[in-house]
Amino acid sequence: MLDSLLDNIYGAWFLPERTFRALREQPVLWQAFVVVGLVNGLDAIRRTGANLPGMMLAVLMGALGWVSLTALLQLLAFCFGRSAPSFAALLCLTGFAGLPWLLLGPAQSLGGVAGSLLGLVALLWFVVWQVRAAAVALELEWWRLVGLIPLAFLGGLLALSWLTSSIVALASLG
């Protein structure tokens, strides 16, 4: 059981295409949860120290974020008429694709310009792995999904603008 987890972690780091395809066909959800918990727990230690309640909250919030991201990807696939894999397969892939986040702490511990640049590289690696995992899950070319990144930010800004305008309009009615 542990060998399989370690094999999948190793594969996600060094053989992502093959590993993501294998995980798509046979998702191991508990392993993905372990990875997400590990990533979020270690990030909480990096940010706040070894505070058990803080770590537990970080793991819980990380799991909620992970499930939310996966649900959003599943809904996008549905809206665009793509046959998405099972929710468990998509969860598994996006969970293992979070492994590059583990490099953020060591990069930032260097400090200075080198630490900032390596931290940026770690963040970009994380985004690239998420895109690759989603591309494998949805059987799309990775470059098609890259367009979702700026669209997500622009959509968020547009949604905030609409919300603000709606609140102002409702307030002016009274």
Disulfide bonds with the S-S distance in Angstrom:
none
